[in-house]
Amino acid sequence: MPAAEGVRPPARLQHALLASVFVIASCGLAYELVAAALASYLLGDSITQFSTIIGAYLFAMGLGSWLSRYVGGNLVRRFIQIELAVGVLGGFAAVGLFLAFAAQTGPFRVLLYLAVLAVGTLVGLEIPLVMRILKREVAFKELVSRVLAVDYLGALAVSLLFPLILAPYLGLMRTGLLFGLLNVGVAVWALLLFRDQLPRSGGLRLAAGASVLLLLGGLGVAGKVSDMAESWLYTDEVIHMESSPYQRIVVTRWRDDIRLFLNQNLQFSSRDEYRYHEALVHPGLGALPGARRILVLGGGDGFAVREILRYPQIQSVTLVDLDPAMTRLFSTAPLLTQLNGNALKDPRVSVINADAAIWLEENGEVFDFVVVDFPDPSNFALGKLYSTGFYRLLERHLAPGGRVVIQSTSPYYARRSFWTIVATLEAAGFQTAPYHALVPSFGEWGYVLAGREPPGLPSAYPEGLRFLTVAGTGDLFHFPADMACLPMAPNRLNEQSLVRLFEQEWHGAAR
Amino acid sequence: MRRRDFLAAWGAAALAGCAPGAAPPLPPGELAGGDFELGHRLAGGDFPAPAETRRTGVLIIGAGVAGLSAAWRLQRAGFQDFAVLELEAQAGGNSRSGRNGISAYPLGAHYLPLPNPEARAVRALLADLGVLRGDPAAEAPVYDEAYLCHAPQERLYRQGLWQEGLVPHLHLAAGEQAQQARFFARMGEFKAARDDRGRRLFALPTAYAGETPASRALEQLTMHDWMRAEGFDAPSLHWYVNYACRDDYGTDYRQVSAWAGIHYFACRTGRGGEGAGETVLTAPEGNGWIVNRLAGRLGPALHTGCAVHALRQGPTEISVQVWDRKQERSLEYQAGQLIWAAPLYLLPRLARELPAELAAAIAPLGYAPWLVATLSLTAPPEPGAGMPLAWDNVLYDSPGLGYVVATHQQLRRDSRGPTVLSYYRPLSDADPRAARARLLSTSRETWAEEILADLSRAHRDIRRLTTRLDLFRHGHAMVRPLPGLRRRARLERLAAGWGRVQLAHGDMGCLSLFEEANYWGVRAAEHILAGAGGRLRERLV
């Protein structure tokens, strides 16, 4: 219909259309930034994600511009349709991708790039259409300069707003939905401005109304969705992310603070991990000048091994960790091996990837000192590793005079759980010496030192410790009233009381 | 896994990948179980003349829990002049087990409750096996933690939710919870109830049970009718009680005697020390760990694949005609004493001179057929809503009794590896004869479809995860404790035996329970020991 090409907007509408170009441009850049930021957060490696997402998006915009030649008919109607489509698709892209990622259904990268290509193509259609609508009114030279200037202005505005306000305060999902609403707003505005040029616009009005409601609804539940998916979001830059068969491993960095998350649970912050690991290793090992053979169960990050290797008399360290992905990461990634002093590559260290209890059942070796650094007993499978049955098994691997130390969750947040672990060790025949240390990232943290004889305290520590001193060690073994000993039943395999207690206590802890 | 199975499994996986949403084909597997053809041939007696005659002091027929317990008791007294004959290729009876590349698994009985103080022989056996530590006579002896069923023990799938324990307690109609509480209070009273001689009415082994007119009356009606008469009508309670009867007796509560139904709830008083409480002993192979260790001690005294087809009592000894299935030849055993530790219904068929009143005491016994499915899974099923995977996982309103997880007792942190499920299906929904015919005539494929359909109500991924589904059929798995069977005269006639033949089987007390079978086996052995060597140094029964 060539006649439709000739629809001429009244002069007063020019400014309105240019204003909408500003909004459209903002939205276009916002979708691109949301997609790139989302990809960086979820997949890690931000340079690659930003580069490929922006590239794909620009390519799709080019595709859209080229395809615009095939768009005919009532241009205003087409424009409104495209705005509605961009608004809904672009608006919900982040939500949809988050959910797809969280549910781990389907190939996430394929979905991501399909969404980027679809939104980019639609956005690419917008500006050519606006220029065609305006071209009868404005000279070409003038048109290009005005539209593109406004276009780039809109981009500038969002590029500043996004990192300063939108992403930090609204989050990616709400930002996407908000810009979706703006896009739909432009469509509604156009519907009003051009109402006399749009015969039979009932369908469009209906679609516009539905889009607004949909996006508002999205904003309404975004809080809930983001609560669900926010656990996948890390506040800092993700520098490594992988899913092993056992867990989801995420390493983040913010300035000099490197953090490890396993299944969203913080494992260490490089700012204070030395407190955790010095307290884990030295009160026990420092009192065993004759210790030669050391076993570490869990602790695939190599930090405990780093502390163990401070003792020159150590001949062998056997590290048994379930997940090869963890030990591989902490033996090869430069940033991380710098943190653990390349401990896992030390010739005295052998790394074994096995299930700790099964490995203990199948091996007869004995050790002078055993570090047990398992995740907290948050489920029945992990709870078995804090049971009388497991500790009896462990005892069989202890050389005469040997000691074990157990990371034992927080005696402050999970006081009954902590003292249950102590009672469990005692029921399994150990003499115990419970202690605690303050690790700012975790709060008050608990450990239990145990042996066949009552464990003594060290009279000297190796050089270079940043947290422990011989004089201060005694204090760690003193428990203030709010963490003091409670009479607890041991955690036996047939009851697994610890798992239930742990769940209650951490559920109740304000975190 | 054989090559064909391997290819079939891969083919299944590939097809599943090609057609998402379509039900994958049936996993491969085999149909196994008792040799029914031979069992039926035994009655015919069509065998060649014996090629060899062997003599033994005591001959034990049957290497189930009763026969193995008898042999254990003889060995314990230093008596070695005995032989054990077992019809099947593997000893163990209802406690048999299997093993594949993933785990050992039960083919029948999968647990033993911590034994009552009166089950002295069971306690002595467990002490001998090293699982009960310290004094076996203690009120609550200490048991090896590795054999105590680990938590979480049981869960029930009902209305889309897994709940802890097997007694339905979520989403109940008004009043059901109160009725359950009243029912369990009643069971508590029965647990404590004694006769005027101070004997517990619901002791286990049942030979120690006392009697009152009221307890005799419970023998005259079914469990279902008793519940109605007592005003129990809550559907969840009826389901649970029927589940218990089908689980322990393979028989519907509309047929089980009220005495036996109540016995299930009232008999257990065994407790363990060090926090074990009232729990059960189990292992990946179910009760297979017990019978395998007992059978292992017998060495050459155990003869499997030996079918007894005739039994005659002479003036000084007993003559037993045996068909050796492995060597395909006939044997004759001549024994001074015989312990019949096989199901009692077989005896009249093989011993033609059996006294009529003994045959009449055996005649009313009927047996429930069972099907046990072994499902090999690449990983445990998705946990579903509610309670996580437990050892025993039961589906409400299912024809089956749910499944136990063979790898549950493993001390492993990563619980997502391959596992084996044993799914139990008593054929309690029809007359035993018809049910047995169905058990034998139904193809593996039909059973497998039925079982997978049942499980997929709770586990949509069960077909995808299952790489093998093997079936084990027990034709005469459990004696059915119907009303009227516990008449004292009848029980006494069975206990009196037949000359040089002692009867020893769970059938004697009409309960297919480990403690019962063990009691009768040990009792027969002690009877013979007392006769042979005068005074016994210890009496376990």
Interface residues (C-beta under 8 A of the other chain):
Chain A: P245 Y246 L322 D355 A356 A357 I358 E361 F374 N379 F380 A381 L382 G383 K384 L385 S387 T388 G389 F390 R392 L393 A427 A489 P490 R492 L493 N494 E495 Q496 V499
Chain B: E145 A146 L148 C149 H150 A151 P152 Q153 E274 G275 A276 G277 T279 P388 Q410 L411 R412 R413 D414 S415 R416
